[in-house]
Amino acid sequence: MADIKAAFEKAVKESKELPEKPDNQTLLKIYGLYKQASEGDNAGKRPGFTDMVGRMKFDAWAELKGKSGPEAMQEYIDLIESLK
């Protein structure tokens, strides 16, 4: 578990140094995987209709409900590696 946590933290750092900014769908996937890996299932309330960005982020995270922390970490690591 310590190995995946270290690799996840390295990938988080590397995500800020990508050669190109990913498209919005990819950014939402990165966000959702990060939140699922670091906080677990989304237990918050979906933002209102006027907060479209907040709703999209909420939905990206909520789609991952039930995914384990280590599994989300590995998917995050794999996604960041594919973007380098």
C-alpha positions in Angstrom: 0.0 0.0 0.0 2.9 2.4 0.8 4.3 1.8 -2.8 1.0 2.8 -4.5 0.6 5.8 -2.2 4.1 7.0 -3.1 3.5 6.5 -6.8 0.1 8.3 -6.5 1.8 11.3 -4.8 4.5 11.3 -7.5 1.7 11.2 -10.2 -0.1 14.1 -8.5 3.1 16.2 -8.7 3.7 15.2 -12.3 0.1 16.1 -13.2 1.0 19.7 -12.6 3.9 19.4 -15.1 2.3 17.8 -18.1 3.6 19.0 -21.5 0.0 20.0 -22.6 -3.1 20.9 -20.7 -5.6 17.9 -21.1 -9.0 18.5 -22.6 -11.9 19.2 -20.2 -13.2 15.6 -20.1 -9.8 14.3 -19.2 -9.4 17.0 -16.5 -12.7 15.9 -15.0 -11.5 12.3 -15.0 -8.3 13.3 -13.3 -10.3 15.3 -10.7 -12.7 12.5 -10.0 -10.0 9.9 -9.6 -8.0 12.2 -7.3 -11.0 12.8 -5.1 -12.0 9.2 -5.0 -8.4 8.1 -4.2 -7.9 10.7 -1.5 -11.4 11.0 0.1 -13.4 8.0 -1.0 -17.0 8.1 -2.1 -18.6 11.5 -2.6 -21.1 12.1 0.2 -21.8 15.8 -0.5 -24.8 17.4 -2.1 -24.8 18.1 -5.8 -24.3 21.8 -6.6 -27.3 23.8 -7.9 -28.1 24.3 -11.5 -26.3 27.7 -11.7 -23.0 26.1 -10.7 -22.3 24.1 -13.9 -18.6 23.5 -13.2 -19.3 22.4 -9.7 -22.0 20.0 -11.0 -19.6 18.5 -13.6 -16.9 18.0 -11.0 -19.5 16.4 -8.6 -20.7 14.1 -11.3 -17.1 13.1 -12.4 -16.4 12.1 -8.7 -19.8 10.5 -8.1 -19.4 8.2 -11.2 -16.5 6.5 -9.3 -18.6 5.6 -6.2 -17.6 2.3 -4.8 -14.2 2.2 -6.3 -11.5 1.5 -3.7 -8.8 4.0 -2.9 -5.9 1.9 -4.2 -7.9 1.1 -7.4 -8.6 4.9 -8.0 -4.9 5.6 -7.2 -3.7 3.1 -9.8 -6.1 4.5 -12.5 -4.9 8.0 -11.7 -1.3 7.0 -12.0 -2.0 5.2 -15.3 -3.9 8.2 -16.7 -1.1 10.7 -15.8 1.5 8.3 -17.4 -0.5 8.2 -20.6 -0.6 12.0 -20.8 3.2 12.5 -20.5 
